[in-house]
Amino acid sequence: MKNLKSVSLALFMALMLAGSTFLVGCGGGVSEEQMQQLNDLKAEVESLQSQVNAKQNEKSQLERQVADKDAKIRQYLNDIDAVKKRCP
């Protein structure tokens, strides 16, 4: 009996939620101003996305430079160790 009540309550809540979204979705449409705002926001998103991509490219280039310099440092240290071993 309790399960039936809880199931029917959940079903009732789901129907109310579905009904309210249907009623809200049946508005008068999108105004010209809202459409312009949407287009402006889309353009801003595209601009920001291109900035993010540019920064990611810059970051990867800097990471490559750091890796190259680290490799050079390791090579110099190895060279120093080799010289120390040869010269007592």
Secondary structure, DSSP 8 states (H G I E B T S, - for coil): -HHHHHHHHHHHHHHHHHHHHHHHHSSS---HHHHHHHHHHHHHHHHHHHHHHHHHHHHHHHHHHHHHHHHHHHHHHHHHHHHHHH--
